């Protein structure tokens, strides 16, 4: 192995730089805490400013790319769910045709981006979606994410619509168990730890809803399509004087995780 001598001038320069850095460090350590804060602020606003801004830009870029990847996955999931729903609707239509039954109108879905309202001011219950009346949105109508029910559109303009998440205090939705054995009304609720969940109320006292039961929309009132996941029963919440029970429900979809949603276009009313 051939020995390559170190250039003496370069080595001397390295030692000089090291000595200056050590001297600056010792001088900075000798300053009072107030002077240290002042010097630190001056360095951050002058010499280090371009490097700090570059680091901030790289951090924001990483967050943005992660959000884009998450939105792409959510969009792919919703597209797949929409395609599956349309296949099932087509099969049902064919089957009813073979049985000489009238066609069952189930409506259609629109893919839209969701924008939370006032994202930096406390806890917001409102949102906007990027589809409106010109796209066929006819409020009030349900809003669905890949995991389940997100909320409801309350008003719409030509190219956009506004609504409330299920976290809104006045939100209510009629539900049933998957088997259809039990029905009730779900509303937002806070558990003993202060977490925002749901509560199922209105079930008869003698009707037992097992823990782990999936609750889906019943389709009553025509605000939501039937069969959309709403939440899973977690525990008994309250027993009221022997005639009714309430249950804590874990939501199927969290508003803060929704970015791309489906808007239901209900079928036209029969003439």
RODREN-113127 format. One record per residue: x, y, z of N, C-alpha, C, O, CB in turn; residue number from 1; residue in one letter. Coordinates in steps of 0.05 Angstrom, whole numbers. Glycine has a CB too. Example, Ala and Ser with C-alpha at 12.3 -4.5 7.8 and 13.67 -1.06 7.14 Angstrom:
BEGIN
ATOM   n_east   n_north     n_up   ca_east   ca_north    ca_up   c_east   c_north     c_up   o_east   o_north     o_up   cb_east   cb_north    cb_up    nr   rest
ATOM      264      -114      156       246        -90      156      264       -66      156      285       -66      169       226        -89      181     1      A
ATOM      257       -45      142       273        -21      143      258         1      157      268        23      161       282        -12      114     2      S
% end
This chain:
BEGIN
ATOM   n_east   n_north     n_up   ca_east   ca_north    ca_up   c_east   c_north     c_up   o_east   o_north     o_up   cb_east   cb_north    cb_up    nr   rest
ATOM       17       -24        0         0          0        0       18        25        0       36        27       16       -19          0       24     1      X
ATOM       12        43      -18        29         67      -21       21        88       -1       -3        94        2        27         78      -50     2      X
ATOM       40       100       12        35        121       32       33       148       18       51       156        3        57        122       54     3      X
ATOM       11       162       23         7        189       11       10       209       33       -7       210       51       -20        191       -3     4      X
ATOM       31       226       33        35        246       54       13       267       54        2       274       33        62        259       52     5      X
ATOM        6       276       78       -14        297       81       -1       324       76       21       330       86       -26        296      110     6      X
ATOM      -14       340       60        -4        367       53       -3       384       79      -23       388       92       -22        380       32     7      X
ATOM       21       393       86        24        408      111        8       434      112       -4       440      132        54        415      115     8      X
ATOM        7       450       90       -10        474       91      -39       468       96      -52       482      111        -7        490       65     9      X
ATOM      -50       446       83       -78        439       87      -82       430      116     -103       437      128       -86        416       68    10      X
ATOM      -63       414      127       -66        406      155      -65       430      174      -80       431      193       -44        386      162    11      X
ATOM      -48       449      167       -47        473      184      -72       489      183      -81       501      203       -23        490      176    12      X
ATOM      -85       490      160      -110        505      157     -132       491      173     -149       505      186      -118        507      128    13      X
ATOM     -133       465      172      -153        450      188     -150       455      218     -169       459      232      -151        419      182    14      X
ATOM     -125       455      227      -120        460      255     -128       489      263     -138       494      285       -91        456      262    15      X
ATOM     -123       508      244      -131        535      250     -161       538      252     -172       552      270      -120        554      228    16      X
ATOM     -175       525      234      -205        526      234     -215       514      260     -234       524      272      -217        512      210    17      X
ATOM     -203       491      268      -212        477      292     -207       495      317     -224       497      335      -197        451      296    18      X
ATOM     -184       509      317      -178        526      340     -197       550      341     -206       557      363      -149        537      337    19      X
ATOM     -205       561      318      -224        583      318     -252       573      328     -265       587      344      -227        595      290    20      X
ATOM     -260       550      320      -286        539      328     -286       534      358     -306       539      372      -293        514      313    21      X
ATOM     -264       523      368      -262        518      397     -263       544      413     -277       546      433      -237        502      404    22      X
ATOM     -249       564      403      -249        590      416     -277       603      416     -285       614      436      -229        609      403    23      X
ATOM     -291       601      394      -318        612      392     -337       597      411     -354       609      424      -328        610      364    24      X
ATOM     -333       571      413      -350        555      431     -346       563      460     -365       566      475      -345        525      427    25      X
ATOM     -320       566      467      -314        574      495     -324       602      501     -334       607      523      -284        572      500    26      X
ATOM     -321       620      481      -331        647      485     -361       648      488     -372       663      504      -322        665      462    27      X
ATOM     -375       632      472      -404        631      473     -414       620      500     -433       629      511      -416        614      450    28      X
ATOM     -399       599      510      -406        587      536     -402       606      559     -415       604      579      -390        561      540    29      X
ATOM     -383       625      555      -377        644      577     -398       666      579     -398       681      599      -350        655      573    30      X
ATOM     -414       669      558      -434        691      558     -457       685      578     -461       662      585      -445        695      530    31      X
ATOM     -470       706      586      -494        702      603     -517       690      586     -516       692      562      -503        729      616    32      X
ATOM     -536       677      599      -559        665      584     -573       685      566     -581       678      544      -579        653      603    33      X
ATOM     -576       710      575      -590        730      559     -573       736      534     -585       738      512      -594        755      575    34      X
ATOM     -547       739      537      -530        744      514     -529       720      495     -528       723      471      -501        751      523    35      X
ATOM     -530       696      506      -530        672      489     -555       671      471     -553       665      448      -529        647      506    36      X
ATOM     -578       678      484      -603        679      468     -601       700      446     -609       696      423      -627        684      486    37      X
ATOM     -590       724      453      -587        745      434     -570       737      410     -577       741      387      -576        771      447    38      X
ATOM     -546       726      417      -527        718      396     -540       696      378     -537       696      354      -501        708      408    39      X
ATOM     -554       677      391      -567        655      376     -588       666      357     -589       657      334      -580        635      396    40      X
ATOM     -603       685      366      -624        697      349     -611       712      325     -621       710      303      -642        716      365    41      X
ATOM     -589       726      331      -576        741      309     -564       722      289     -566       727      265      -553        758      321    42      X
ATOM     -552       699      298      -541        680      279     -563       667      262     -560       663      238      -525        658      294    43      X
ATOM     -586       660      275      -608        648      260     -620       666      240     -630       657      219      -629        638      280    44      X
ATOM     -619       693      245      -632        712      227     -613       722      206     -621       737      188      -643        735      243    45      X
ATOM     -587       715      207      -568        725      188     -553       702      175     -560       693      153      -547        744      201    46      X
ATOM     -531       693      187      -514        673      175     -528       646      170     -526       634      148      -490        668      192    47      X
ATOM     -544       637      190      -557        611      187     -584       612      174     -596       591      169      -560        599      214    48      X
ATOM     -594       636      167      -621        638      157     -625       622      131     -645       607      129      -627        668      151    49      X
ATOM     -607       624      111      -612        608       86     -612       578       91     -628       564       79      -590        614       66    50      X
ATOM     -595       569      110      -594        540      115     -620       531      130     -630       509      125      -569        533      132    51      X
ATOM     -629       548      149      -654        541      163     -678       540      144     -695       523      147      -659        561      186    52      X
ATOM     -679       560      126      -702        560      107     -700       536       88     -721       524       81      -701        586       90    53      X
ATOM     -676       528       80      -673        505       63     -682       480       78     -696       463       67      -644        502       54    54      X
ATOM     -675       477      104      -683        454      119     -714       454      122     -726       433      121      -670        455      147    55      X
ATOM     -726       478      127      -755        479      130     -769       471      104     -789       458      104      -763        508      138    56      X
ATOM     -757       480       81      -769        473       55     -768       443       51     -787       431       40      -755        488       33    57      X
ATOM     -745       430       58      -743        401       54     -763       387       73     -775       367       64      -714        392       61    58      X
ATOM     -767       397       97      -786        384      116     -814       387      105     -829       367      106      -784        397      144    59      X
ATOM     -822       410       95      -849        414       84     -853       397       59     -875       386       55      -854        444       77    60      X
ATOM     -832       394       43      -834        377       19     -839       348       27     -855       334       14      -808        380        2    61      X
ATOM     -825       339       48      -829        311       57     -857       306       67     -869       286       61      -809        304       79    62      X
ATOM     -868       326       82      -895        324       92     -915       324       69     -934       308       69      -902        347      112    63      X
ATOM     -911       342       50      -929        343       26     -929       317       10     -950       308        2      -921        367        8    64      X
ATOM     -905       306        6      -903        281       -9     -917       258        5     -929       241       -7      -874        274      -15    65      X
ATOM     -914       258       32      -928        238       47     -958       241       45     -972       221       43      -919        238       76    66      X
ATOM     -968       266       46      -997        270       44    -1007       263       16    -1028       252       13     -1003        300       50    67      X
ATOM     -991       269       -5      -999        262      -32    -1001       232      -35    -1020       221      -47      -978        273      -52    68      X
ATOM     -981       217      -23      -982        188      -25    -1007       177      -10    -1020       158      -20      -956        176      -12    69      X
ATOM    -1013       189       13     -1037        180       28    -1063       186       12    -1081       169       12     -1038        194       55    70      X
ATOM    -1064       209        0     -1088        216      -16    -1091       198      -40    -1113       190      -47     -1087        245      -25    71      X
ATOM    -1068       191      -53     -1069        173      -76    -1080       145      -67    -1095       133      -81     -1042        170      -88    72      X
ATOM    -1071       136      -44     -1080        110      -34    -1110       111      -28    -1125        93      -34     -1065        101       -9    73      X
ATOM    -1119       133      -16     -1147        136       -9    -1164       138      -34    -1186       126      -36     -1152        161        9    74      X
ATOM    -1154       153      -54     -1169        155      -79    -1171       128      -93    -1192       121     -103     -1155        175      -98    75      X
ATOM    -1149       112      -93     -1150         86     -105    -1170        68      -91    -1185        53     -103     -1122         73     -105    76      X
ATOM    -1171        70      -64     -1189         54      -48    -1218        61      -55    -1235        44      -58     -1184         58      -18    77      X
ATOM    -1224        88      -57     -1251         96      -63    -1259        89      -92    -1282        81      -97     -1254        126      -60    78      X
ATOM    -1240        91     -110     -1247         83     -138    -1253        53     -139    -1272        45     -153     -1223         89     -157    79      X
ATOM    -1237        37     -124     -1243          8     -124    -1270         2     -111    -1285       -15     -121     -1221         -7     -109    80      X
ATOM    -1276        17      -90     -1302         13      -76    -1325        21      -94    -1346         8      -95     -1303         29      -50    81      X
ATOM    -1321        43     -109     -1342         52     -127    -1346        32     -150    -1369        27     -157     -1335         80     -139    82      X
ATOM    -1324        21     -160     -1327          1     -181    -1342       -23     -171    -1358       -35     -185     -1299         -6     -193    83      X
ATOM    -1335       -32     -147     -1348        -56     -135    -1378       -50     -131    -1395       -68     -136     -1335        -64     -109    84      X
ATOM    -1385       -26     -122     -1413        -19     -117    -1428       -20     -144    -1451       -29     -145     -1415          9     -105    85      X
ATOM    -1416        -9     -165     -1429         -9     -191    -1433       -38     -201    -1453       -44     -214     -1414          7     -211    86      X
ATOM    -1413       -55     -196     -1416        -83     -205    -1440       -97     -191    -1456      -111     -203     -1390        -99     -201    87      X
ATOM    -1441       -92     -165     -1463       -104     -149    -1490       -93     -159    -1509      -108     -162     -1459        -98     -119    88      X
ATOM    -1491       -67     -164     -1516        -55     -173    -1524       -66     -200    -1548       -71     -206     -1514        -24     -175    89      X
ATOM    -1504       -71     -217     -1510        -83     -244    -1520      -111     -241    -1539      -119     -255     -1485        -83     -261    90      X
ATOM    -1508      -127     -223     -1517       -154     -218    -1546      -155     -207    -1562      -172     -215     -1498       -169     -200    91      X
ATOM    -1551      -137     -188     -1578       -136     -177    -1598      -129     -199    -1620      -140     -200     -1580       -115     -154    92      X
ATOM    -1591      -110     -216     -1609       -102     -238    -1614      -126     -257    -1637      -130     -265     -1597        -79     -254    93      X
ATOM    -1593      -141     -264     -1597       -164     -281    -1614      -185     -268    -1631      -197     -281     -1569       -176     -288    94      X
ATOM    -1610      -190     -242     -1625       -210     -228    -1655      -202     -226    -1672      -219     -230     -1614       -214     -200    95      X
ATOM    -1660      -177     -221     -1688       -168     -220    -1701      -170     -248    -1725      -175     -250     -1690       -139     -209    96      X
ATOM    -1685      -166     -268     -1696       -169     -296    -1703      -198     -301    -1724      -203     -313     -1675       -160     -316    97      X
ATOM    -1687      -217     -292     -1693       -245     -296    -1718      -254     -281    -1733      -271     -289     -1670       -263     -287    98      X
ATOM    -1723      -240     -258     -1746       -246     -241    -1771      -230     -249    -1792      -231     -237     -1740       -242     -212    99      X
ATOM    -1768      -214     -271     -1789       -197     -281    -1798      -177     -260    -1822      -170     -258     -1813       -214     -289   100      X
ATOM    -1779      -167     -245     -1785       -146     -225    -1776      -119     -236    -1759      -117     -253     -1771       -152     -199   101      X
ATOM    -1788       -98     -226     -1781        -71     -234    -1752       -65     -225    -1743       -75     -205     -1800        -50     -223   102      X
ATOM    -1738       -48     -241     -1711        -41     -234    -1710       -27     -207    -1726       -10     -202     -1698        -24     -257   103      X
ATOM    -1690       -34     -191     -1686        -22     -165    -1666         1     -168    -1642        -4     -173     -1677        -43     -143   104      X
ATOM    -1675        25     -165     -1657         48     -168    -1641        53     -141    -1653        57     -120     -1673         74     -175   105      X
ATOM    -1615        51     -143     -1598         54     -119    -1582        80     -120    -1567        86     -100     -1579         31     -117   106      X
ATOM    -1584        96     -140     -1569        120     -142    -1540       116     -152    -1533        94     -160     -1568        133     -115   107      X
ATOM    -1524       137     -150     -1497        136     -160    -1479       152     -141    -1489       164     -122     -1494        147     -189   108      X
ATOM    -1453       152     -146     -1434        166     -129    -1416       184     -145    -1410       179     -168     -1417        146     -113   109      X
ATOM    -1409       207     -133     -1390        226     -144    -1364       226     -127    -1366       227     -103     -1402        254     -146   110      X
ATOM    -1341       225     -141     -1316        227     -127    -1309       257     -124    -1310       272     -143     -1293        212     -143   111      X
ATOM    -1301       266      -99     -1296        294      -95    -1274       297      -73    -1270       279      -57     -1321        309      -86   112      X
ATOM    -1260       319      -74     -1240        326      -54    -1254       340      -31    -1272       356      -35     -1217        344      -65   113      X
ATOM    -1246       334       -6     -1257        346       18    -1237       365       30    -1214       359       33     -1266        324       38   114      X
ATOM    -1247       389       38     -1231        409       50    -1243       416       77    -1265       427       78     -1228        435       32   115      X
ATOM    -1229       409      100     -1241        416      126    -1243       446      130    -1227       462      120     -1223        404      149   116      X
ATOM    -1264       454      144     -1268        483      150    -1251       492      173    -1249       478      193     -1297        489      155   117      X
ATOM    -1239       515      171     -1223        527      193    -1204       507      206    -1208       502      230     -1241        540      214   118      X
ATOM    -1185       495      191     -1169        473      203    -1151       482      226    -1142       464      241     -1153        461      181   119      X
ATOM    -1146       508      229     -1127        516      250    -1141       531      273    -1128       542      290     -1106        534      238   120      X
ATOM    -1168       532      273     -1182        546      294    -1199       526      309    -1223       521      302     -1200        569      282   121      X
ATOM    -1188       514      330     -1203        496      347    -1212       471      332    -1199       462      314     -1226        510      359   122      X
ATOM    -1235       461      340     -1246        437      329    -1269       444      311    -1290       452      320     -1255        417      351   123      X
ATOM    -1265       440      285     -1286        448      266    -1303       424      259    -1293       401      256     -1274        460      241   124      X
ATOM    -1329       428      256     -1347        407      248    -1356       410      219    -1373       394      209     -1371        406      266   125      X
ATOM    -1345       429      204     -1355        435      177    -1334       428      156    -1310       425      163     -1362        465      175   126      X
ATOM    -1343       426      131     -1325        420      109    -1337       430       83    -1360       437       81     -1320        389      107   127      X
ATOM    -1320       431       63     -1328        437       35    -1319       414       17    -1299       400       23     -1315        464       25   128      X
ATOM    -1335       409       -3     -1328        389      -24    -1328       403      -51    -1342       422      -56     -1347        365      -23   129      X
ATOM    -1311       392      -69     -1307        405      -95    -1326       396     -116    -1320       397     -140     -1279        398     -104   130      X
ATOM    -1350       389     -109     -1372        383     -128    -1397       397     -118    -1401       401      -94     -1377        352     -130   131      X
ATOM    -1413       406     -138     -1437        421     -131    -1462       413     -147    -1463       391     -157     -1432        451     -134   132      X
ATOM    -1480       431     -149     -1506        425     -162    -1503       418     -191    -1517       402     -202     -1525        449     -159   133      X
ATOM    -1484       431     -205     -1480        425     -233    -1470       397     -237    -1472       386     -259     -1461        445     -246   134      X
ATOM    -1459       384     -216     -1450        357     -218    -1471       337     -208    -1467       313     -209     -1425        353     -201   135      X
ATOM    -1494       347     -200     -1516        330     -191    -1519       327     -161    -1533       310     -152     -1512        303     -202   136      X
ATOM    -1505       344     -145     -1507        343     -116    -1533       357     -108    -1538       380     -114     -1483        357     -102   137      X
ATOM    -1550       342      -94     -1576        352      -86    -1579       349      -56    -1590       329      -46     -1599        337     -101   138      X
ATOM    -1571       369      -40     -1571        367      -11    -1600       366        0    -1618       376      -12     -1556        390        2   139      X
ATOM    -1603       354       24     -1582        341       41    -1576       313       30    -1594       298       22     -1591        340       70   140      X
ATOM    -1550       306       31     -1542        280       20    -1516       271       34    -1500       287       43     -1537        282      -11   141      X
ATOM    -1513       244       36     -1491        233       52    -1464       235       38    -1462       236       14     -1497        204       57   142      X
ATOM    -1443       236       55     -1415        237       47    -1401       213       59    -1403       208       83     -1401        264       55   143      X
ATOM    -1387       198       42     -1375        172       49    -1346       172       43    -1338       181       21     -1390        149       36   144      X
ATOM    -1329       161       61     -1301        156       55    -1297       126       51    -1316       110       52     -1283        167       79   145      X
ATOM    -1272       118       48     -1266         90       43    -1274        72       66    -1280        48       62     -1237         86       37   146      X
ATOM    -1273        83       91     -1279         66      114    -1308        67      122    -1318        48      135     -1262         76      138   147      X
ATOM    -1322        89      115     -1350         90      123    -1361       118      122    -1350       135      107     -1353         80      151   148      X
ATOM    -1382       123      137     -1397        149      135    -1380       171      148    -1369       168      169     -1424        147      150   149      X
ATOM    -1378       194      133     -1363        217      142    -1381       239      152    -1375       252      172     -1345        228      120   150      X
ATOM    -1403       244      138     -1420        266      146    -1443       270      126    -1451       251      112     -1405        292      149   151      X
ATOM    -1452       295      123     -1474        301      106    -1471       329       94    -1462       348      107     -1501        300      122   152      X
ATOM    -1477       331       68     -1477        357       54    -1503       371       61    -1525       360       57     -1474        354       23   153      X
ATOM    -1501       396       70     -1525        411       78    -1533       432       57    -1557       437       54     -1520        426      104   154      X
ATOM    -1514       443       42     -1521        464       22    -1501       461       -1    -1479       450        2     -1520        492       34   155      X
ATOM    -1509       471      -25     -1492        468      -48    -1495       492      -66    -1517       504      -69     -1498        443      -64   156      X
ATOM    -1473       500      -79     -1473        520     -100    -1468       506     -127    -1469       481     -128     -1453        543      -95   157      X
ATOM    -1462       521     -147     -1458        509     -173    -1434       489     -173    -1437       467     -183     -1453        531     -194   158      X
ATOM    -1411       498     -163     -1388        481     -165    -1377       471     -138    -1355       459     -138     -1366        495     -178   159      X
ATOM    -1390       475     -116     -1381        467      -90    -1404       462      -71    -1426       471      -77     -1361        487      -78   160      X
ATOM    -1399       448      -49     -1420        443      -30    -1408       444       -2    -1384       439        2     -1434        415      -35   161      X
ATOM    -1425       449       18     -1416        451       46    -1432       432       63    -1456       427       57     -1419        480       57   162      X
ATOM    -1419       422       84     -1434        403      101    -1421       401      129    -1404       416      136     -1435        376       88   163      X
ATOM    -1431       381      144     -1422        376      171    -1411       348      174    -1422       329      162     -1445        381      192   164      X
ATOM    -1390       345      189     -1380        318      196    -1400       305      216    -1417       319      227     -1352        319      208   165      X
ATOM    -1397       279      220     -1414        266      240    -1408       276      268    -1423       270      287     -1410        235      239   166      X
ATOM    -1386       291      272     -1379        302      298    -1396       326      306    -1396       334      329     -1350        310      299   167      X
ATOM    -1412       336      288     -1429        359      294    -1450       352      315    -1462       330      313     -1443        370      268   168      X
ATOM    -1454       369      335     -1472        361      357    -1500       354      348    -1514       339      361     -1474        384      376   169      X
ATOM    -1510       365      325     -1537        359      316    -1539       336      296    -1560       331      286     -1549        384      304   170      X
ATOM    -1516       323      291     -1516        301      272    -1531       277      283    -1528       269      306     -1487        293      264   171      X
ATOM    -1548       265      266     -1562        240      273    -1563       223      247    -1566       233      225     -1591        246      284   172      X
ATOM    -1562       196      251     -1566        178      228    -1580       153      238    -1573       142      259     -1538        172      215   173      X
ATOM    -1599       144      222     -1613        119      229    -1596        95      220    -1586        94      197     -1641        118      214   174      X
ATOM    -1593        76      238     -1575         53      232    -1589        27      239    -1611        26      252     -1549         55      248   175      X
ATOM    -1577         5      231     -1585        -22      238    -1560       -39      239    -1539       -32      229     -1606        -33      217   176      X
ATOM    -1563       -62      252     -1541        -81      252    -1540       -95      224    -1560       -94      210     -1544       -102      274   177      X
ATOM    -1518      -107      218     -1516       -120      191    -1537      -141      188    -1548      -145      166     -1488       -133      188   178      X
ATOM    -1544      -155      209     -1565       -176      207    -1593      -164      207    -1611      -178      199     -1562       -195      231   179      X
ATOM    -1596      -139      214     -1622       -127      215    -1638      -132      240    -1661      -126      242     -1638       -136      192   180      X
ATOM    -1624      -145      260     -1638       -152      285    -1644      -128      302    -1663      -129      318     -1622       -173      300   181      X
ATOM    -1628      -107      300     -1632        -84      318    -1630       -58      301    -1614       -57      282     -1612        -84      341   182      X
ATOM    -1645       -38      309     -1644        -12      296    -1640         9      318    -1644         4      342     -1669         -7      279   183      X
ATOM    -1633        33      309     -1631         55      328    -1621        80      314    -1618        82      290     -1612         47      351   184      X
ATOM    -1614       100      331     -1604        126      321    -1576       130      332    -1572       126      356     -1623        149      329   185      X
ATOM    -1558       138      315     -1530        143      324    -1526       173      324    -1534       188      306     -1509        129      306   186      X
ATOM    -1512       183      345     -1505        211      347    -1477       213      358    -1466       194      369     -1526        226      366   187      X
ATOM    -1464       237      356     -1437        240      368    -1438       239      398    -1458       247      410     -1424        266      358   188      X
ATOM    -1416       230      410     -1415        227      439    -1386       228      449    -1368       222      433     -1429        201      448   189      X
ATOM    -1382       237      473     -1355        236      485    -1355       214      507    -1372       214      524     -1347        263      497   190      X
ATOM    -1335       197      505     -1333        176      525    -1320       187      551    -1316       211      554     -1316        152      514   191      X
ATOM    -1316       169      570     -1306        177      597    -1278       190      595    -1271       206      613     -1305        153      615   192      X
ATOM    -1263       184      574     -1236        196      571    -1237       222      555    -1216       234      550     -1218        176      557   193      X
ATOM    -1261       230      547     -1263        255      531    -1259       252      502    -1259       272      487     -1244        274      541   194      X
ATOM    -1256       227      492     -1253        222      463    -1280       224      449    -1300       214      459     -1239        195      458   195      X
ATOM    -1280       236      425     -1304        238      410    -1310       212      396    -1295       204      378     -1302        262      390   196      X
ATOM    -1332       199      403     -1340        174      391    -1370       177      383    -1379       199      377     -1336        150      410   197      X
ATOM    -1384       155      383     -1413        156      376    -1428       141      398    -1417       126      414     -1418        143      348   198      X
ATOM    -1454       146      398     -1472        132      416    -1497       122      400    -1509       137      385     -1481        150      440   199      X
ATOM    -1503        97      404     -1528         85      393    -1549        87      414    -1546        77      436     -1523         56      384   200      X
ATOM    -1572       100      408     -1594        103      426    -1620        94      413    -1621        93      388     -1596        132      437   201      X
ATOM    -1639        89      430     -1666         81      419    -1670        52      415    -1691        44      404     -1670         95      393   202      X
ATOM    -1651        35      423     -1655          6      421    -1672        -4      445    -1667         5      467     -1628         -9      418   203      X
ATOM    -1691       -22      440     -1708        -32      462    -1691       -46      484    -1669       -57      478     -1729        -51      452   204      X
ATOM    -1700       -45      508     -1685        -57      531    -1681       -87      526    -1659       -97      532     -1700        -53      557   205      X
ATOM    -1701      -101      516     -1698       -130      512    -1681      -137      488    -1675      -161      484     -1725       -142      510   206      X
ATOM    -1674      -118      471     -1658       -123      448    -1628      -120      454    -1619       -98      460     -1666       -104      425   207      X
ATOM    -1614      -142      453     -1585       -143      459    -1569      -138      434    -1573      -153      414     -1577       -169      473   208      X
ATOM    -1552      -118      434     -1534       -113      412    -1506      -122      420    -1493      -108      437     -1534        -83      403   209      X
ATOM    -1495      -144      410     -1469       -154      419    -1447      -135      413    -1447      -120      393     -1464       -181      406   210      X
ATOM    -1427      -134      432     -1403       -119      427    -1389      -129      402    -1386      -153      398     -1384       -120      452   211      X
ATOM    -1380      -110      386     -1367       -118      360    -1386      -118      337    -1377      -121      314     -1355       -145      363   212      X
ATOM    -1412      -113      342     -1431       -112      319    -1426       -87      302    -1422       -65      312     -1460       -112      330   213      X
ATOM    -1426       -91      276     -1423        -69      257    -1450       -56      252    -1469       -70      245     -1410        -78      231   214      X
ATOM    -1451       -30      255     -1475        -14      249    -1473        -2      222    -1452        10      215     -1481          7      271   215      X
ATOM    -1494        -4      206     -1494          8      179    -1519        25      176    -1538        23      191     -1493        -15      157   216      X
ATOM    -1518        43      156     -1541         60      151    -1565        44      143    -1563        24      128     -1534         81      130   217      X
ATOM    -1589        52      152     -1613         38      145    -1625        47      119    -1641        33      107     -1633         41      168   218      X
ATOM    -1618        71      110     -1629         82       85    -1656        96       90    -1668       106       70     -1633         60       66   219      X
ATOM    -1665        98      115     -1690        112      121    -1686       142      116    -1665       153      122     -1699        107      150   220      X
ATOM    -1706       155      105     -1707        183       99    -1692       191       74    -1693       215       66     -1696        199      122   221      X
ATOM    -1678       173       62     -1665        179       36    -1642       198       38    -1634       210       17     -1685        190       19   222      X
ATOM    -1629       201       61     -1606        219       64    -1580       204       58    -1560       216       49     -1604        231       91   223      X
ATOM    -1580       178       64     -1556        161       60    -1565       135       46    -1587       125       50     -1542        155       87   224      X
ATOM    -1547       124       29     -1554         98       18    -1553        77       40    -1538        80       59     -1534         91       -5   225      X
ATOM    -1568        56       37     -1569         35       57    -1543        19       56    -1531        15       35     -1593         17       53   226      X
ATOM    -1534        10       80     -1511         -8       81    -1484         4       85    -1464       -10       83     -1511        -25       58   227      X
ATOM    -1482        31       89     -1456         44       92    -1447        40      121    -1462        46      139     -1458         74       85   228      X
ATOM    -1422        30      126     -1413         27      153    -1413        53      169    -1404        74      158     -1384         15      153   229      X
ATOM    -1422        53      193     -1423         76      211    -1404        73      234    -1389        91      241     -1452         81      221   230      X
ATOM    -1404        49      247     -1387         45      269    -1391        17      281    -1408         2      272     -1391         65      291   231      X
ATOM    -1374        10      301     -1375        -16      314    -1382       -13      343    -1370         4      357     -1348        -31      311   232      X
ATOM    -1401       -28      353     -1410        -27      381    -1386       -34      399    -1373       -55      396     -1434        -46      386   233      X
ATOM    -1381       -16      419     -1358        -20      437    -1366       -30      465    -1353       -47      476     -1342          6      439   234      X
ATOM    -1387       -19      475     -1396        -26      502    -1424       -14      508    -1433         3      493     -1376        -16      524   235      X
ATOM    -1437       -24      529     -1462        -12      537    -1456        15      550    -1438        17      567     -1477        -31      558   236      X
ATOM    -1471        35      542     -1466         62      553    -1485        69      576    -1477        80      596     -1470         82      531   237      X
ATOM    -1511        62      572     -1531         69      592    -1555        51      590    -1563        44      568     -1539         99      590   238      X
ATOM    -1567        45      612     -1593         30      613    -1613        48      626    -1610        57      649     -1590          3      629   239      X
ATOM    -1634        55      612     -1654         75      621    -1679        62      631    -1697        54      616     -1660         94      598   240      X
ATOM    -1681        60      657     -1705         52      671    -1718        27      661    -1742        23      662     -1726         75      670   241      X
ATOM    -1701         9      651     -1711        -17      642    -1726       -17      616    -1738       -38      609     -1729        -28      662   242      X
ATOM    -1726         5      600     -1741          5      575    -1723        11      551    -1733         7      528     -1763         24      576   243      X
ATOM    -1699        20      554     -1682         26      531    -1653        24      539    -1646        27      563     -1688         53      520   244      X
ATOM    -1635        19      520     -1607         17      524    -1592        35      504    -1602        41      482     -1597        -12      521   245      X
ATOM    -1569        45      513     -1551         60      495    -1524        46      495    -1516        33      514     -1548         90      505   246      X
ATOM    -1510        49      472     -1485         35      468    -1464        55      458    -1470        72      441     -1488         11      449   247      X
ATOM    -1439        52      468     -1417         67      457    -1409        54      430    -1408        30      428     -1393         68      476   248      X
ATOM    -1403        71      410     -1397         61      384    -1371        73      374    -1367        98      376     -1420         68      364   249      X
ATOM    -1353        56      365     -1328         66      353    -1333        73      324    -1341        56      308     -1305         44      356   250      X
ATOM    -1328        98      316     -1334        107      288    -1318        91      268    -1295        84      272     -1329        136      285   251      X
ATOM    -1331        86      245     -1317         72      223    -1298        91      209    -1277        82      199     -1337         61      203   252      X
ATOM    -1304       117      207     -1287        136      193    -1283       160      210    -1301       170      223     -1300        144      166   253      X
ATOM    -1258       170      211     -1251        194      226    -1248       217      206    -1235       215      186     -1224        189      241   254      X
ATOM    -1261       240      212     -1261        263      194    -1233       272      187    -1227       280      165     -1276        286      206   255      X
ATOM    -1214       272      207     -1187        282      202    -1171       265      183    -1151       274      173     -1172        285      228   256      X
ATOM    -1181       241      177     -1167        223      159    -1180       224      131    -1169       211      113     -1167        195      169   257      X
ATOM    -1201       238      127     -1215        239      101    -1203       260       83    -1200       283       92     -1246        244      105   258      X
ATOM    -1197       253       59     -1187        273       40    -1202       271       13    -1208       292        1     -1157        268       34   259      X
ATOM    -1208       247        5     -1224        242      -19    -1249       227      -11    -1247       206        3     -1208        227      -42   260      X
ATOM    -1272       236      -19     -1297        224      -10    -1316       219      -33    -1312       227      -56     -1311        243       10   261      X
ATOM    -1337       204      -27     -1358        198      -46    -1384       213      -37    -1392       212      -14     -1364        167      -48   262      X
ATOM    -1396       226      -56     -1422        240      -51    -1444       223      -65    -1442       216      -88     -1422        269      -62   263      X
ATOM    -1464       217      -49     -1486        200      -60    -1505       217      -76    -1514       238      -67     -1501        186      -37   264      X
ATOM    -1511       208     -100     -1532        220     -116    -1556       201     -115    -1556       180     -128     -1522        224     -146   265      X
ATOM    -1576       209      -99     -1599        191      -95    -1614       187     -121    -1613       204     -138     -1617        203      -73   266      X
ATOM    -1627       164     -124     -1643        160     -148    -1666       179     -150    -1676       188     -129     -1652        131     -149   267      X
ATOM    -1676       184     -174     -1699        202     -176    -1724       190     -163    -1728       166     -164     -1705        209     -205   268      X
ATOM    -1740       207     -152     -1765        198     -139    -1784       188     -160    -1786       200     -182     -1778        220     -122   269      X
ATOM    -1799       166     -155     -1819        156     -174    -1840       177     -180    -1849       192     -162     -1831        130     -164   270      X
ATOM    -1850       177     -204     -1871        196     -211    -1897       188     -198    -1917       202     -202     -1873        198     -241   271      X
% end
